[in-house]
């Protein structure tokens, strides 16, 4: 199997990291703060519903800004 070129590999790795962070960080916070005997999944879905609308546009905007900065300043050196 042939490896993907670096221009595809880096965005895929970044996307996978962001998916893991957006889904797992609310789960960690819920597991630390959930009351004894309360169901985990509804609390996690609620936390994910509160985090995702802000995290996803922030991730996309920061990726675009960092990509623009890298293409503008780093690749010309």
C-alpha positions, 0 to 999 in steps of 0.5 A: 500500500502506498503512503499518502503524500504529506499534503494529504497526510497532515490535514487528515492527522489534524482532522483526526486529532480535532475529532478526538479532542472535540468528543473526548474532552467533554467526556472527561469533564462529564466523568469528573463532575457527574453525580453518583448514579447519574447516567453518563451518555445523556450528560455526555451528549448534552456536553457535546451539544454545548461544546461542538457549535463553538469548537468546530467553527473555531477549529476550522478558522484556526486551521485556515489562519495557521495554514495561511500563516505557514504558506505566507511566512514559512514556505518563503524562507 
